């Protein structure tokens, strides 16, 4: 057993010194990658709402115009129906201004940085010129 260990140490020493004698150097390179894991959250916030009754008035005008056009013998029935429908839509609107709580579901990402092997390079000299080769293990 002692002879085997001595043999292995000798082989390692020779290969280590041979690398310096020839000027060869192997370097491992790494890179950082980001792993993203999605998750959802519900986000609620208070928003200001205008209380605009225009939408309800417009719906009433459209509906009143349609009904007014269907009246027999009434000239400009659609226009009269639109005006009356718009007024009723505005008057019966329940739109109010103020602050309103609104919630939405958002997708977010948990990020985990990991250092991984990228590639290796071997640098050596030949006839006084430096060479670097890229390779993967």
Secondary structure, DSSP 8 states (H G I E B T S, - for coil): -HHHHHHHHHHHHHHHHHHHHHT-EEEEEEEEEEEEEEEEEEEEEEEEE----HHHHHHHHHHHHHHHHTSTT-TTHHHHHHHHHHHHHHHT-----EEEEEEEEEEEEEEEEEEEEEEEEEEEEETTEEEEEEE--
